[in-house]
Amino acid sequence: MREEAEQCRNRERDQNPERFRVRLRAPAGITGQIQPRSGRVIYIGPDGTVEMSAADAQPLIRLGWTKLAEWTSEDEEV
């Protein structure tokens, strides 16, 4: 049952990657801006955090960025 739910979420994420959002904290010493695989330029905030799609965040998490929060666009509408 849990595996089926995970597969369903993965299918949704693949169909609409911008729907799934995350907030990350950059490792110490990283400031300015980044350009994730989507090609967009995203500025890192003064507090060292950045918001982006979950798809863009995955490679950064593997490189040591810390995931602080995650949500879907539906959560924002509430």
Secondary structure, 3 states (H helix, E strand, C coil): CHHHHHHHHHHHHHHCHHHEEEEEECCCCCCCEECCCCCCCEECCCCCEEEEEHHHHHHHHHCCCEEEEEEEHHHHHC
